[in-house]
Amino acid sequence: MLKEQARSVAASLYAADLASTLAAVAAAYWLRSSVLSRFFPDRLTELYPISYYLVLVGPIVVIWSGLLYATGGYRSRRTSGLKDEVLLIGKIALGGTALLTILVYGLRLDFISRPFLPLFAVTNTLFIVIERLTVRIVARKVRARGFNFRTVVLVGDTPRARSMASLIRSHPWWGLRLLGLVRERPAATEAGTTAGGLPVLGTVAEFPTILTSLAVDEVILAVDRGDIDQLEDVFLLCEEMGVRTRLILDFFPHVFARVELEELDGTPLLTFSTTPDDPVGLFLKRALDVSLASVVGLVCLPVAALLAAVIKVSSQGPVLFRQVRCGLNGRPFTFYKLRTMVDHAEELLPGIAHLNEHEGPVFKSARDPRVTAVGRFLRRFSLDEIPQLWNVLKGEMSLVGPRPPLPEEVARYEKWQRRRLSMKPGLTGLWQVSGRNDLPDFDQWMELDLAYIDNWSFTLDLKILLRTIPTVLSGRGAR
């Protein structure tokens, strides 16, 4: 009954999402034809009739349906925050519009107005957010008044069980009604008394009777690690009776990694990960890397050729500087830059180590005598990094991420510092737009890189890229 109800709710929500998305098509068309045309009458041509835009309905239904289901848009969101849902909707709208744009250009649908597509992304996000917010408000009011609730039984007389009970009681809009607690083993007090304010329904030995005598929707296991092996019968009974079972996984209280349940050829795995795991956002990040690196690379190609000629004439040595750096999870790759130092500069490093102005396993000096006059100009405006766009296209780097370190630097990392290697290195990042050489403390660089990893989103990448532009143009890009 509950599963059928959940499926009905998901189907209704899916229909509402599609209706909101198709309504956004009409709204975007109206904004383009009636609003933008009024403000920019000389720049915008007259639109084709809206009937032409009906060709987009089929692709939109397919793309949005796939993204909504692939990203878990119809899982139960009783306990999720509004911010998470808004971010999910925004990513779906942006990702879907990106795919739709590729389709429009690929099929040469020239009758589709180009400004229509970003307008559609904005209106689509706005419409679905308003729809989901309305559903959330109504659902929470209904649950808070005692309707549409799910009954819960806690198994385990432990501090985590009492903490979970307190959490459930402090959030009535979740619609979870706590029936009581089942102890792992008999205690001095009889069943029916309380443990930490919770009704005690009995022990695990009495669990079959408890489960058949009460209307139980969910069972939450809040036992200690040593008691998990004894609960196989509880799992099997809940599985047999179709009762949802959850296990509290705070056995490692100091671990901050996200925990996910995955399956490997039928074998369930608990995955602990500290790196971003957002397929839509990561797809958009890679798409942005390839598209922007391609465009900027082609635009900068004549500039790079001119700079290469200047470098060749002004000093001896190769035009390109190649160096092995550490990429994702320490993978070595060849890193490219326009040469800014004298030839064989690495061999001169031991003799100038005393000029290092930074702490930690890295050498940085504003007075580095190895840097040529042309090299100082290139570094000032980050022009030496143009060849790294090739590293981005090859997938060894990203536009945004931690800077790729040298293997000898990585060898001197402390354990906590190695986590910065868990994301692909980038041309720019939080460190580059937060002071660059104004941060002499190596640990501060590490903390900024880890903050980027822990708070990563596609939107954060866009913000960093936008902040990088004035940093480079102002000449604060020298390293």
Summary of the structure (lengths in Angstrom):
residues: 479
radius of gyration: 29.0
end to end distance: 64.0
largest distance: 91.6
contacts: 1332
relative contact order: 0.07
helix: 56%
strand: 14%
